[in-house]
Amino acid sequence: MDTTTLIGVVGAGIILVFFVLNQTKVLDIDNFWYDLGNTVGSGLLVYYAVLLGSIPFIILNVVWMLFSLKDVVQSLRK
């Protein structure tokens, strides 16, 4: 597996893990760790999309990352 693919797999894997944790009621959407996981996962997917040159995927994941990051910052300020 090349490095670019590995970055994409890890980013998607992180988001999927936190999605499953949310769906199984282990973490709710207001949980700091849920937001941090989504921030890191989508950040890796932004990098992956840049490496691929995929503008739609860049836009999708930048928005996802920014909203998740906003929640992380709000949690840290509390």
Backbone as CSV, one residue per row, in Angstrom:
resi,resn,N_x,N_y,N_z,CA_x,CA_y,CA_z,C_x,C_y,C_z
1,MET,0.860,-1.175,0.000,0.000,0.000,0.000,0.903,1.234,0.000
2,ASP,0.636,2.154,-0.896,1.457,3.363,-0.951,1.034,4.349,0.144
3,THR,1.866,5.344,0.389,1.648,6.301,1.476,0.353,7.078,1.303
4,THR,0.047,7.496,0.079,-1.176,8.262,-0.166,-2.404,7.443,0.224
5,THR,-2.443,6.212,-0.211,-3.575,5.341,0.130,-3.664,5.127,1.632
6,LEU,-2.522,4.938,2.277,-2.503,4.740,3.725,-3.092,5.946,4.459
7,ILE,-2.762,7.149,4.017,-3.323,8.365,4.626,-4.844,8.366,4.489
8,GLY,-5.345,8.036,3.325,-6.789,7.981,3.105,-7.474,6.911,3.938
9,VAL,-6.850,5.744,4.014,-7.432,4.638,4.792,-7.476,4.989,6.278
10,VAL,-6.407,5.569,6.797,-6.372,5.935,8.217,-7.409,7.028,8.503
11,GLY,-7.479,8.053,7.653,-8.469,9.121,7.851,-9.896,8.598,7.833
12,ALA,-10.206,7.786,6.830,-11.552,7.210,6.741,-11.816,6.265,7.907
13,GLY,-10.799,5.498,8.295,-10.955,4.569,9.417,-11.272,5.281,10.718
14,ILE,-10.585,6.387,10.968,-10.847,7.165,12.190,-12.289,7.659,12.208
15,ILE,-12.737,8.233,11.091,-14.110,8.730,11.030,-15.105,7.590,11.213
16,LEU,-14.838,6.448,10.594,-15.756,5.310,10.732,-15.806,4.787,12.163
17,VAL,-14.673,4.730,12.836,-14.656,4.271,14.232,-15.532,5.178,15.095
18,PHE,-15.365,6.499,14.941,-16.150,7.409,15.760,-17.624,7.421,15.356
19,PHE,-17.921,7.166,14.090,-19.309,7.023,13.646,-19.946,5.814,14.336
20,VAL,-19.241,4.687,14.354,-19.759,3.478,15.009,-19.924,3.711,16.511
21,LEU,-18.964,4.382,17.133,-19.084,4.685,18.565,-20.308,5.555,18.842
22,ASN,-20.601,6.464,17.945,-21.797,7.294,18.099,-23.066,6.475,17.880
23,GLN,-23.094,5.672,16.856,-24.281,4.875,16.544,-24.584,3.833,17.608
24,THR,-23.554,3.361,18.299,-23.758,2.367,19.360,-23.915,3.030,20.729
25,LYS,-24.049,4.342,20.721,-24.313,5.140,21.923,-23.152,5.124,22.933
26,VAL,-21.951,4.823,22.468,-20.780,4.898,23.328,-20.366,6.366,23.492
27,LEU,-20.429,7.129,22.414,-20.146,8.567,22.432,-21.313,9.300,21.789
28,ASP,-21.670,10.461,22.339,-22.688,11.252,21.674,-22.019,12.369,20.871
29,ILE,-22.802,13.070,20.076,-22.224,14.064,19.165,-21.661,15.278,19.885
30,ASP,-21.963,15.429,21.152,-21.420,16.544,21.927,-20.162,16.158,22.698
31,ASN,-19.671,14.955,22.494,-18.495,14.465,23.204,-17.216,15.019,22.572
32,PHE,-16.301,15.483,23.414,-15.028,16.042,22.946,-14.275,15.050,22.057
33,TRP,-14.206,13.790,22.468,-13.444,12.782,21.724,-14.065,12.508,20.361
34,TYR,-15.386,12.536,20.300,-16.077,12.377,19.014,-15.672,13.501,18.063
35,ASP,-15.692,14.731,18.567,-15.326,15.881,17.736,-13.849,15.845,17.346
36,LEU,-12.990,15.468,18.280,-11.561,15.393,17.985,-11.284,14.311,16.933
37,GLY,-11.934,13.172,17.074,-11.769,12.098,16.090,-12.195,12.538,14.701
38,ASN,-13.307,13.241,14.620,-13.767,13.742,13.327,-12.833,14.809,12.765
39,THR,-12.260,15.637,13.640,-11.318,16.657,13.187,-10.063,16.009,12.602
40,VAL,-9.509,15.057,13.324,-8.288,14.387,12.860,-8.560,13.576,11.591
41,GLY,-9.634,12.799,11.608,-9.965,11.974,10.448,-10.225,12.794,9.198
42,SER,-11.013,13.842,9.339,-11.303,14.670,8.163,-10.076,15.472,7.742
43,GLY,-9.221,15.843,8.696,-7.976,16.520,8.345,-7.091,15.625,7.477
44,LEU,-6.988,14.358,7.851,-6.227,13.413,7.027,-6.864,13.235,5.654
45,LEU,-8.192,13.231,5.616,-8.868,13.094,4.324,-8.712,14.343,3.458
46,VAL,-8.586,15.511,4.077,-8.289,16.727,3.308,-6.917,16.565,2.652
47,TYR,-5.941,16.146,3.444,-4.593,15.952,2.912,-4.601,14.917,1.788
48,TYR,-5.306,13.827,1.990,-5.445,12.779,0.983,-6.069,13.340,-0.296
49,ALA,-7.129,14.127,-0.146,-7.805,14.700,-1.307,-6.899,15.677,-2.052
50,VAL,-6.101,16.434,-1.313,-5.135,17.345,-1.951,-4.121,16.541,-2.761
51,LEU,-3.628,15.460,-2.179,-2.674,14.609,-2.896,-3.272,14.049,-4.178
52,LEU,-4.575,13.748,-4.142,-5.262,13.222,-5.322,-5.701,14.323,-6.281
53,GLY,-5.786,15.552,-5.782,-6.279,16.653,-6.598,-7.790,16.606,-6.786
54,SER,-8.497,16.078,-5.799,-9.950,15.924,-5.874,-10.654,17.095,-5.186
55,ILE,-11.021,18.091,-5.970,-11.634,19.310,-5.435,-12.925,19.027,-4.651
56,PRO,-13.867,18.228,-5.171,-15.088,17.970,-4.390,-14.793,17.324,-3.033
57,PHE,-13.839,16.396,-3.002,-13.487,15.711,-1.765,-12.764,16.661,-0.811
58,ILE,-11.985,17.584,-1.359,-11.340,18.613,-0.534,-12.399,19.477,0.134
59,ILE,-13.356,19.960,-0.653,-14.409,20.835,-0.118,-15.203,20.122,0.967
60,LEU,-15.640,18.911,0.696,-16.425,18.134,1.665,-15.675,17.998,2.987
61,ASN,-14.420,17.616,2.928,-13.677,17.342,4.155,-13.179,18.590,4.857
62,VAL,-12.948,19.677,4.128,-12.605,20.939,4.786,-13.790,21.415,5.619
63,VAL,-14.982,21.348,5.050,-16.185,21.752,5.798,-16.360,20.856,7.024
64,TRP,-16.240,19.552,6.845,-16.369,18.591,7.946,-15.342,18.896,9.036
65,MET,-14.092,19.138,8.628,-13.027,19.413,9.576,-13.263,20.718,10.330
66,LEU,-13.683,21.765,9.628,-13.884,23.064,10.279,-15.013,23.021,11.313
67,PHE,-16.112,22.356,10.985,-17.210,22.255,11.953,-16.808,21.400,13.152
68,SER,-16.058,20.333,12.913,-15.576,19.507,14.021,-14.565,20.274,14.871
69,LEU,-13.680,21.007,14.212,-12.677,21.797,14.930,-13.331,22.882,15.777
70,LYS,-14.386,23.493,15.261,-15.128,24.504,16.017,-15.633,23.897,17.330
71,ASP,-16.166,22.684,17.272,-16.666,22.029,18.476,-15.535,21.659,19.433
72,VAL,-14.386,21.260,18.910,-13.228,20.946,19.745,-12.789,22.206,20.489
73,VAL,-12.680,23.314,19.762,-12.244,24.571,20.385,-13.254,25.009,21.446
74,GLN,-14.537,24.898,21.154,-15.560,25.272,22.153,-15.446,24.397,23.390
75,SER,-15.192,23.114,23.217,-15.042,22.227,24.380,-13.824,22.593,25.207
76,LEU,-12.740,22.964,24.562,-11.517,23.324,25.280,-11.684,24.641,26.047
77,ARG,-12.543,25.518,25.560,-12.764,26.804,26.220,-13.635,26.681,27.467
78,LYS,-14.361,25.577,27.601,-15.258,25.397,28.750,-14.500,25.118,30.016
